[in-house]
């Protein structure tokens, strides 16, 4: 069996994995908050979001009702999602 060579396969696989990781990180942080345990630093959550997990983290934020009152999360996650969409659009339809 050969590994898939299509760049779109690898981009899609990365997007799925990073967004599952982001959602899971949000769920783990919510669980830690409820139990009064050590939390995931916001800087780490934003790093995961910036690396492609913004959509998964945004969905986690809404479904789990976690970090919804934090203005930084309410503003930056949609901006990251928009940025990721622009980058994907540029990959599909290069300007030059």
RALIN-V162848 format. One record per backbone hydrogen bond with DSSP energy under -1.0 kcal/mol. CO is the residue of the C=O (numbers start at 0). NH is the residue of the N-H. Records with the same first field share a line. If there is no record, write none. Layout:
BEGIN
CO = NH / NH
END
This chain:
BEGIN
5 = 9
6 = 10
7 = 11
8 = 12
9 = 13
10 = 14
11 = 15
12 = 16
13 = 17
14 = 18
15 = 19
16 = 20
17 = 21
18 = 22
19 = 23
20 = 24
21 = 25
22 = 26
23 = 27
24 = 28
25 = 29
26 = 30
27 = 31
28 = 32
29 = 33
30 = 34
31 = 36
40 = 44
41 = 45
42 = 46
43 = 47
44 = 48
45 = 49
46 = 50
47 = 52
48 = 51 / 53
52 = 56
53 = 57
54 = 58
55 = 59
56 = 60
57 = 61
58 = 62
59 = 63
60 = 65
69 = 73
70 = 74
71 = 75
72 = 76
74 = 78
75 = 79
76 = 80
77 = 81
78 = 82
79 = 83
80 = 84
81 = 85
82 = 86
83 = 87
84 = 88
85 = 89
86 = 90
87 = 91
88 = 92
END
